[in-house]
């Protein structure tokens, strides 16, 4: 589990989030979806704000995943690199 956490964390920090958001939207296990969102929150990277906002505003999502996504969005305190 620690290796998976570290790998996803590094992917978020590197800006490689397309597949992560794809998994959050489509994975059959809700625990995996929420865990991926938790890693995004821990990584605290401002560059995920636009895709996370689009994810929340996009297709219908379960209330658990939607609530966690909004929590993550509100919890990001980092400043964008290009600011």
C-alpha positions in Angstrom: 0.0 0.0 0.0 2.8 2.4 0.8 4.4 1.9 -2.6 1.1 2.6 -4.3 0.6 5.7 -2.2 4.2 6.9 -3.0 3.8 6.3 -6.7 0.5 8.1 -7.1 1.9 11.0 -4.9 4.9 11.3 -7.2 2.6 11.3 -10.2 0.5 14.1 -8.8 3.6 16.1 -7.9 5.0 15.6 -11.4 1.7 16.8 -13.0 0.8 13.4 -14.4 -2.8 13.4 -13.3 -4.8 12.4 -16.4 -4.9 8.7 -15.6 -5.5 9.4 -11.9 -8.6 11.4 -12.7 -9.7 8.7 -15.1 -9.4 6.2 -12.3 -11.3 8.5 -9.9 -14.1 8.8 -12.5 -14.3 5.1 -13.6 -12.9 2.7 -11.0 -15.5 0.3 -9.7 -14.3 0.4 -6.1 -15.3 3.6 -4.3 -12.6 3.2 -1.8 -10.0 3.4 -4.5 -11.6 6.6 -5.8 -11.6 8.2 -2.4 -8.1 7.1 -1.7 -6.8 8.7 -4.9 -8.5 11.9 -3.9 -6.9 11.7 -0.5 -3.5 11.4 -2.1 -4.2 14.5 -4.3 -5.1 16.4 -1.1 -1.9 15.2 0.7 0.2 16.2 -2.4 -1.3 19.8 -2.1 -0.5 20.8 -5.7 -2.3 23.9 -7.0 -2.1 22.6 -10.6 -4.8 20.0 -9.9 -7.4 22.7 -9.2 -8.6 23.1 -12.8 -8.9 19.4 -13.6 -10.5 18.8 -10.1 -13.0 21.6 -10.6 -13.8 20.2 -14.1 -14.3 16.7 -12.5 -16.6 18.1 -9.9 -18.6 20.1 -12.4 -18.6 17.3 -15.0 -20.5 14.0 -15.2 -22.6 12.8 -12.3 -20.6 11.3 -9.4 -21.6 9.6 -6.3 -22.1 11.7 -3.2 -19.2 10.2 -1.3 -16.7 10.8 -4.2 -18.2 14.3 -4.8 -18.0 15.3 -1.2 -14.4 14.1 -1.0 -13.5 15.9 -4.2 -14.9 19.2 -2.8 -13.0 18.6 0.4 -9.8 18.2 -1.5 -10.5 21.3 -3.6 -11.0 23.4 -0.5 -8.0 21.9 1.2 -5.4 22.8 -1.4 -3.3 25.6 0.0 -0.4 25.6 -2.4 0.2 28.5 -4.8 0.4 27.7 -8.6 3.9 27.5 -9.9 3.1 30.0 -12.8 1.6 32.6 -10.5 
